[in-house]
């Protein structure tokens, strides 16, 4: 997809990797529609990038369930949807509150699926679009203290692959982003839990999953959209992990050759 002149909706855009994504997409010539809870930070970034600001609490079902309609009313048609917003509460599952588990499920899994559900019919009516769901390498292998987060990201990665298969033959591309550690406030908060920190330190030391800079991450996602890549994985050495997980999906895909994907 040529991004110049396209509109990209990015959730969780006010800080961290969301801010880097917004900057990278704007740098590619796209118009960015930014969504996050922090209205002041969002407005400032939108002004800096020449985009639009759409403050919303995606944990509020009413706001979430009309977000795509609202943004298109306020800014115009969405060509690319980037589901980036997420939350993590680190520590043993049994020491988490029910609210902490529910917030992770709602923001990390329910929200991106719901926004894709809203966006697909609109993109089809306009003749095309692109969906991007930011998952995590935690979907493949977790470290201590990430049970609920890993579960939501595994669900998102698998759901995105299933959606891509359902959309096969239609003019909507779907990209899954599988990323390891990115130095942000979220990662720093996670590392305040010692077992999490020790696990990440070992993975870095043996260079199995080194950190990825936020700007490098954002540029890789932009390139993935431009090239309509199925999966963006960072660091690059994670390709082998992703390939192993994709193997059963590919086998089933071949086995179901010729079966209609839609009624």
C-alpha atoms as a printed R data frame, in Angstrom:
    type eleno elety resid chain resno       x       y      z
1   ATOM     1    CA   UNK     A     1   0.000   0.000  0.000
2   ATOM     2    CA   UNK     A     2   1.202   3.485 -0.864
3   ATOM     3    CA   UNK     A     3   0.705   5.416  2.374
4   ATOM     4    CA   UNK     A     4   0.934   8.940  1.033
5   ATOM     5    CA   UNK     A     5  -2.493  10.525  1.382
6   ATOM     6    CA   UNK     A     6  -3.920   7.592  3.352
7   ATOM     7    CA   UNK     A     7  -5.480   7.928  6.811
8   ATOM     8    CA   UNK     A     8  -4.098   5.714  9.580
9   ATOM     9    CA   UNK     A     9  -5.955   5.266 12.870
10  ATOM    10    CA   UNK     A    10  -3.575   4.391 15.719
11  ATOM    11    CA   UNK     A    11  -4.787   3.425 19.192
12  ATOM    12    CA   UNK     A    12  -2.634   3.995 22.255
13  ATOM    13    CA   UNK     A    13  -0.944   6.782 20.312
14  ATOM    14    CA   UNK     A    14  -0.075   9.285 23.022
15  ATOM    15    CA   UNK     A    15   3.132   7.661 24.297
16  ATOM    16    CA   UNK     A    16   5.549   4.755 24.010
17  ATOM    17    CA   UNK     A    17   5.475   2.711 20.824
18  ATOM    18    CA   UNK     A    18   2.163   4.317 19.860
19  ATOM    19    CA   UNK     A    19   3.824   7.709 19.659
20  ATOM    20    CA   UNK     A    20   6.653   6.211 17.591
21  ATOM    21    CA   UNK     A    21   4.112   4.589 15.259
22  ATOM    22    CA   UNK     A    22   2.285   7.883 14.815
23  ATOM    23    CA   UNK     A    23   5.531   9.676 13.972
24  ATOM    24    CA   UNK     A    24   6.623   6.979 11.518
25  ATOM    25    CA   UNK     A    25   3.299   6.827  9.673
26  ATOM    26    CA   UNK     A    26   3.141  10.619  9.456
27  ATOM    27    CA   UNK     A    27   6.694  10.569  8.108
28  ATOM    28    CA   UNK     A    28   5.559   8.196  5.358
29  ATOM    29    CA   UNK     A    29   3.061  10.795  4.128
30  ATOM    30    CA   UNK     A    30  -0.016   9.398  5.848
31  ATOM    31    CA   UNK     A    31  -2.557  11.432  7.782
32  ATOM    32    CA   UNK     A    32  -2.745  10.058 11.315
33  ATOM    33    CA   UNK     A    33  -5.908   9.817 13.439
34  ATOM    34    CA   UNK     A    34  -4.734   9.379 17.013
35  ATOM    35    CA   UNK     A    35  -6.636   7.655 19.820
36  ATOM    36    CA   UNK     A    36  -5.733   7.465 23.512
37  ATOM    37    CA   UNK     A    37  -7.138   8.485 26.900
38  ATOM    38    CA   UNK     A    38  -4.740  11.415 27.472
39  ATOM    39    CA   UNK     A    39  -6.462  14.166 25.510
40  ATOM    40    CA   UNK     A    40  -3.840  16.855 26.164
41  ATOM    41    CA   UNK     A    41  -0.905  14.686 25.071
42  ATOM    42    CA   UNK     A    42  -2.883  13.472 22.071
43  ATOM    43    CA   UNK     A    43  -3.796  16.993 20.966
44  ATOM    44    CA   UNK     A    44  -0.168  18.102 21.222
45  ATOM    45    CA   UNK     A    45   1.089  15.157 19.143
46  ATOM    46    CA   UNK     A    46  -1.669  15.581 16.551
47  ATOM    47    CA   UNK     A    47  -0.706  19.247 16.131
48  ATOM    48    CA   UNK     A    48   2.963  18.288 15.771
49  ATOM    49    CA   UNK     A    49   2.238  15.664 13.120
50  ATOM    50    CA   UNK     A    50  -0.583  17.433 11.299
51  ATOM    51    CA   UNK     A    51  -3.019  14.706 12.325
52  ATOM    52    CA   UNK     A    52  -6.277  14.552 14.252
53  ATOM    53    CA   UNK     A    53  -6.939  13.828 17.922
54  ATOM    54    CA   UNK     A    54  -9.745  11.542 19.139
55  ATOM    55    CA   UNK     A    55  -9.558  11.039 22.924
56  ATOM    56    CA   UNK     A    56 -11.289   7.848 24.040
57  ATOM    57    CA   UNK     A    57 -11.242   5.331 26.867
58  ATOM    58    CA   UNK     A    58 -11.230   1.986 25.073
59  ATOM    59    CA   UNK     A    59 -12.137   0.203 28.306
60  ATOM    60    CA   UNK     A    60 -15.514   1.914 28.103
61  ATOM    61    CA   UNK     A    61 -17.722  -0.317 25.944
62  ATOM    62    CA   UNK     A    62 -19.865   2.556 24.691
63  ATOM    63    CA   UNK     A    63 -16.842   4.538 23.502
64  ATOM    64    CA   UNK     A    64 -15.147   1.449 22.055
65  ATOM    65    CA   UNK     A    65 -18.207   0.221 20.197
66  ATOM    66    CA   UNK     A    66 -18.632   3.433 18.191
67  ATOM    67    CA   UNK     A    67 -14.989   4.450 17.802
68  ATOM    68    CA   UNK     A    68 -14.518   3.764 14.083
69  ATOM    69    CA   UNK     A    69 -17.819   5.483 13.244
70  ATOM    70    CA   UNK     A    70 -16.829   8.469 15.391
71  ATOM    71    CA   UNK     A    71 -13.326   8.847 13.950
72  ATOM    72    CA   UNK     A    72 -14.592   8.611 10.380
73  ATOM    73    CA   UNK     A    73 -17.236  11.228 11.166
74  ATOM    74    CA   UNK     A    74 -14.613  13.552 12.665
75  ATOM    75    CA   UNK     A    75 -11.656  12.938 10.346
76  ATOM    76    CA   UNK     A    76 -12.725  10.953  7.285
77  ATOM    77    CA   UNK     A    77 -12.368   7.378  5.963
78  ATOM    78    CA   UNK     A    78  -9.820   5.111  7.654
79  ATOM    79    CA   UNK     A    79  -7.499   3.278  5.261
80  ATOM    80    CA   UNK     A    80  -5.298   1.596  7.884
81  ATOM    81    CA   UNK     A    81  -6.287   0.538 11.406
82  ATOM    82    CA   UNK     A    82  -3.388  -0.017 13.830
83  ATOM    83    CA   UNK     A    83  -4.497  -1.694 17.063
84  ATOM    84    CA   UNK     A    84  -1.622  -0.807 19.355
85  ATOM    85    CA   UNK     A    85  -3.246   0.075 22.697
86  ATOM    86    CA   UNK     A    86  -2.412  -2.398 25.438
87  ATOM    87    CA   UNK     A    87  -1.848  -2.829 29.151
88  ATOM    88    CA   UNK     A    88   0.117  -5.226 31.341
89  ATOM    89    CA   UNK     A    89   0.052  -5.929 35.067
90  ATOM    90    CA   UNK     A    90   3.037  -8.006 36.020
91  ATOM    91    CA   UNK     A    91   3.188 -10.505 38.854
92  ATOM    92    CA   UNK     A    92   1.691 -13.916 39.713
93  ATOM    93    CA   UNK     A    93  -1.823 -14.366 38.343
94  ATOM    94    CA   UNK     A    94  -3.210 -15.184 41.801
95  ATOM    95    CA   UNK     A    95  -1.900 -11.887 43.155
96  ATOM    96    CA   UNK     A    96  -3.666  -9.898 40.427
97  ATOM    97    CA   UNK     A    97  -7.075  -8.359 41.036
98  ATOM    98    CA   UNK     A    98 -10.078  -9.392 38.975
99  ATOM    99    CA   UNK     A    99 -10.129  -5.873 37.548
100 ATOM   100    CA   UNK     A   100  -6.485  -6.120 36.405
101 ATOM   101    CA   UNK     A   101  -7.158  -9.375 34.565
102 ATOM   102    CA   UNK     A   102 -10.340  -7.973 33.002
103 ATOM   103    CA   UNK     A   103  -8.615  -4.760 31.863
104 ATOM   104    CA   UNK     A   104  -5.945  -6.767 30.046
105 ATOM   105    CA   UNK     A   105  -8.525  -8.940 28.308
106 ATOM   106    CA   UNK     A   106 -10.639  -5.948 27.308
107 ATOM   107    CA   UNK     A   107  -7.848  -3.708 26.033
108 ATOM   108    CA   UNK     A   108  -5.432  -6.281 24.611
109 ATOM   109    CA   UNK     A   109  -7.906  -8.673 22.989
110 ATOM   110    CA   UNK     A   110 -11.528  -7.497 22.949
111 ATOM   111    CA   UNK     A   111 -10.744  -3.985 21.700
112 ATOM   112    CA   UNK     A   112  -8.650  -4.893 18.630
113 ATOM   113    CA   UNK     A   113 -11.120  -7.574 17.540
114 ATOM   114    CA   UNK     A   114 -14.034  -5.185 17.993
115 ATOM   115    CA   UNK     A   115 -12.343  -2.377 16.068
116 ATOM   116    CA   UNK     A   116 -11.513  -4.782 13.231
117 ATOM   117    CA   UNK     A   117 -15.171  -5.835 13.228
118 ATOM   118    CA   UNK     A   118 -16.204  -2.206 12.852
119 ATOM   119    CA   UNK     A   119 -13.596  -1.352 10.214
120 ATOM   120    CA   UNK     A   120 -13.921  -4.284  7.787
121 ATOM   121    CA   UNK     A   121 -17.387  -3.474  6.317
122 ATOM   122    CA   UNK     A   122 -16.406   0.159  5.801
123 ATOM   123    CA   UNK     A   123 -13.133  -0.801  4.115
124 ATOM   124    CA   UNK     A   124 -14.936  -3.272  1.867
125 ATOM   125    CA   UNK     A   125 -17.441  -0.640  0.762
126 ATOM   126    CA   UNK     A   126 -14.550   1.654 -0.181
127 ATOM   127    CA   UNK     A   127 -12.659  -1.093 -1.993
128 ATOM   128    CA   UNK     A   128  -9.799  -1.861  0.392
129 ATOM   129    CA   UNK     A   129  -7.860  -1.270  3.571
130 ATOM   130    CA   UNK     A   130  -5.284  -2.685  5.956
131 ATOM   131    CA   UNK     A   131  -5.574  -4.016  9.522
132 ATOM   132    CA   UNK     A   132  -2.565  -4.138 11.858
133 ATOM   133    CA   UNK     A   133  -2.706  -5.870 15.242
134 ATOM   134    CA   UNK     A   134   0.247  -5.427 17.568
135 ATOM   135    CA   UNK     A   135   0.693  -8.723 19.411
136 ATOM   136    CA   UNK     A   136   3.887  -9.849 21.182
137 ATOM   137    CA   UNK     A   137   6.429 -12.629 21.297
138 ATOM   138    CA   UNK     A   138   4.816 -13.307 24.685
139 ATOM   139    CA   UNK     A   139   2.126 -14.983 22.586
140 ATOM   140    CA   UNK     A   140   4.684 -17.701 21.830
141 ATOM   141    CA   UNK     A   141   6.669 -17.940 25.054
142 ATOM   142    CA   UNK     A   142   6.117 -15.996 28.249
143 ATOM   143    CA   UNK     A   143   8.387 -14.942 31.098
144 ATOM   144    CA   UNK     A   144   7.406 -14.965 34.805
145 ATOM   145    CA   UNK     A   145   4.642 -12.577 35.783
146 ATOM   146    CA   UNK     A   146   2.911 -12.329 32.399
147 ATOM   147    CA   UNK     A   147   0.209 -15.004 32.465
148 ATOM   148    CA   UNK     A   148  -2.796 -12.824 31.631
149 ATOM   149    CA   UNK     A   149  -0.860 -10.586 29.240
150 ATOM   150    CA   UNK     A   150   0.582 -13.590 27.366
151 ATOM   151    CA   UNK     A   151  -2.868 -15.163 27.119
152 ATOM   152    CA   UNK     A   152  -4.372 -12.032 25.567
153 ATOM   153    CA   UNK     A   153  -1.537 -11.639 23.075
154 ATOM   154    CA   UNK     A   154  -1.740 -15.306 22.086
155 ATOM   155    CA   UNK     A   155  -5.452 -14.842 21.488
156 ATOM   156    CA   UNK     A   156  -4.801 -11.724 19.420
157 ATOM   157    CA   UNK     A   157  -2.100 -13.385 17.306
158 ATOM   158    CA   UNK     A   158  -4.266 -16.423 16.597
159 ATOM   159    CA   UNK     A   159  -7.378 -14.335 15.995
160 ATOM   160    CA   UNK     A   160  -5.527 -12.093 13.560
161 ATOM   161    CA   UNK     A   161  -4.315 -15.106 11.580
162 ATOM   162    CA   UNK     A   162  -7.875 -16.460 11.468
163 ATOM   163    CA   UNK     A   163  -9.224 -13.098 10.312
164 ATOM   164    CA   UNK     A   164  -6.604 -12.936  7.560
165 ATOM   165    CA   UNK     A   165  -7.765 -16.327  6.354
166 ATOM   166    CA   UNK     A   166 -11.414 -15.258  6.408
167 ATOM   167    CA   UNK     A   167 -10.561 -12.176  4.372
168 ATOM   168    CA   UNK     A   168  -8.586 -14.093  1.751
169 ATOM   169    CA   UNK     A   169  -9.629 -12.953 -1.706
170 ATOM   170    CA   UNK     A   170 -10.981  -9.634 -0.427
171 ATOM   171    CA   UNK     A   171  -9.068  -6.334 -0.759
172 ATOM   172    CA   UNK     A   172  -8.103  -6.023  2.915
173 ATOM   173    CA   UNK     A   173  -4.568  -6.867  4.040
174 ATOM   174    CA   UNK     A   174  -3.909  -8.058  7.604
175 ATOM   175    CA   UNK     A   175  -0.613  -7.757  9.474
176 ATOM   176    CA   UNK     A   176   0.312  -9.325 12.812
177 ATOM   177    CA   UNK     A   177   3.165  -7.669 14.696
178 ATOM   178    CA   UNK     A   178   5.196  -9.978 16.938
179 ATOM   179    CA   UNK     A   179   7.688  -8.010 19.008
180 ATOM   180    CA   UNK     A   180   9.859  -8.699 22.041
181 ATOM   181    CA   UNK     A   181  11.031  -6.082 24.521
182 ATOM   182    CA   UNK     A   182  10.779  -2.435 23.489
183 ATOM   183    CA   UNK     A   183  12.244   0.050 26.020
184 ATOM   184    CA   UNK     A   184   9.122   1.924 27.146
185 ATOM   185    CA   UNK     A   185   7.400   2.751 30.422
186 ATOM   186    CA   UNK     A   186   5.448  -0.495 30.124
187 ATOM   187    CA   UNK     A   187   8.622  -2.572 29.948
188 ATOM   188    CA   UNK     A   188  10.190  -0.615 32.799
189 ATOM   189    CA   UNK     A   189   7.122  -1.264 34.946
190 ATOM   190    CA   UNK     A   190   7.312  -4.970 34.144
191 ATOM   191    CA   UNK     A   191  10.958  -5.103 35.142
192 ATOM   192    CA   UNK     A   192  10.084  -3.793 38.590
193 ATOM   193    CA   UNK     A   193   8.952  -7.388 39.235
194 ATOM   194    CA   UNK     A   194  12.233  -9.200 39.911
195 ATOM   195    CA   UNK     A   195  11.495 -12.573 38.228
196 ATOM   196    CA   UNK     A   196  10.388 -10.706 35.092
197 ATOM   197    CA   UNK     A   197  13.557  -8.592 35.188
198 ATOM   198    CA   UNK     A   198  15.831 -11.616 35.692
199 ATOM   199    CA   UNK     A   199  14.173 -13.457 32.807
200 ATOM   200    CA   UNK     A   200  14.551 -10.523 30.413
201 ATOM   201    CA   UNK     A   201  18.152  -9.989 31.484
202 ATOM   202    CA   UNK     A   202  18.981 -13.598 30.623
203 ATOM   203    CA   UNK     A   203  17.262 -13.377 27.228
204 ATOM   204    CA   UNK     A   204  19.249 -10.223 26.472
205 ATOM   205    CA   UNK     A   205  22.524 -11.701 27.705
206 ATOM   206    CA   UNK     A   206  22.266 -14.781 25.484
207 ATOM   207    CA   UNK     A   207  20.975 -12.574 22.633
208 ATOM   208    CA   UNK     A   208  17.913 -14.745 22.176
209 ATOM   209    CA   UNK     A   209  15.507 -11.799 22.330
210 ATOM   210    CA   UNK     A   210  17.412  -8.495 22.467
211 ATOM   211    CA   UNK     A   211  15.447  -5.287 22.884
212 ATOM   212    CA   UNK     A   212  14.134  -3.400 19.848
213 ATOM   213    CA   UNK     A   213  14.245   0.405 19.808
214 ATOM   214    CA   UNK     A   214  10.798   1.997 19.527
215 ATOM   215    CA   UNK     A   215  11.691   3.907 16.360
216 ATOM   216    CA   UNK     A   216  13.050   0.748 14.696
217 ATOM   217    CA   UNK     A   217   9.849  -1.036 15.658
218 ATOM   218    CA   UNK     A   218   7.700   1.717 14.156
219 ATOM   219    CA   UNK     A   219   9.625   1.810 10.889
220 ATOM   220    CA   UNK     A   220   9.311  -1.969 10.549
221 ATOM   221    CA   UNK     A   221   5.534  -1.735 10.977
222 ATOM   222    CA   UNK     A   222   5.287   1.025  8.352
223 ATOM   223    CA   UNK     A   223   7.296  -1.101  5.915
224 ATOM   224    CA   UNK     A   224   5.058  -4.071  6.732
225 ATOM   225    CA   UNK     A   225   1.989  -2.080  5.734
226 ATOM   226    CA   UNK     A   226   3.625  -0.750  2.571
227 ATOM   227    CA   UNK     A   227   4.610  -4.295  1.555
228 ATOM   228    CA   UNK     A   228   1.375  -5.877  2.893
229 ATOM   229    CA   UNK     A   229   3.448  -8.275  4.995
230 ATOM   230    CA   UNK     A   230   1.529 -10.963  6.874
231 ATOM   231    CA   UNK     A   231   3.771 -10.939  9.950
232 ATOM   232    CA   UNK     A   232   6.282  -8.386 11.201
233 ATOM   233    CA   UNK     A   233   8.582  -9.916 13.805
234 ATOM   234    CA   UNK     A   234  11.185  -8.136 15.901
235 ATOM   235    CA   UNK     A   235  13.948  -8.834 16.595
236 ATOM   236    CA   UNK     A   236  14.570 -10.482 13.238
237 ATOM   237    CA   UNK     A   237  16.029 -13.581 14.882
238 ATOM   238    CA   UNK     A   238  12.527 -14.311 16.182
239 ATOM   239    CA   UNK     A   239  11.601 -15.519 12.682
240 ATOM   240    CA   UNK     A   240  12.318 -19.116 13.670
241 ATOM   241    CA   UNK     A   241   9.917 -18.916 16.641
242 ATOM   242    CA   UNK     A   242   7.179 -17.404 14.509
243 ATOM   243    CA   UNK     A   243   7.736 -20.017 11.801
244 ATOM   244    CA   UNK     A   244   7.292 -22.872 14.266
245 ATOM   245    CA   UNK     A   245   4.021 -21.451 15.535
246 ATOM   246    CA   UNK     A   246   2.757 -20.774 12.011
247 ATOM   247    CA   UNK     A   247   3.445 -24.361 10.883
248 ATOM   248    CA   UNK     A   248   0.153 -25.873 12.160
249 ATOM   249    CA   UNK     A   249  -1.808 -22.967 10.668
250 ATOM   250    CA   UNK     A   250  -0.143 -23.469  7.301
251 ATOM   251    CA   UNK     A   251  -0.810 -27.214  7.380
252 ATOM   252    CA   UNK     A   252  -4.512 -26.595  8.081
253 ATOM   253    CA   UNK     A   253  -4.574 -23.891  5.402
254 ATOM   254    CA   UNK     A   254  -3.317 -26.419  2.825
255 ATOM   255    CA   UNK     A   255  -5.716 -29.091  4.112
256 ATOM   256    CA   UNK     A   256  -8.655 -26.714  3.640
257 ATOM   257    CA   UNK     A   257  -7.720 -25.683  0.112
258 ATOM   258    CA   UNK     A   258 -10.895 -25.184 -1.901
259 ATOM   259    CA   UNK     A   259 -13.163 -24.850  1.159
260 ATOM   260    CA   UNK     A   260 -15.157 -21.619  1.081
261 ATOM   261    CA   UNK     A   261 -14.000 -19.126  3.696
262 ATOM   262    CA   UNK     A   262 -17.242 -17.180  3.729
263 ATOM   263    CA   UNK     A   263 -20.892 -18.096  3.307
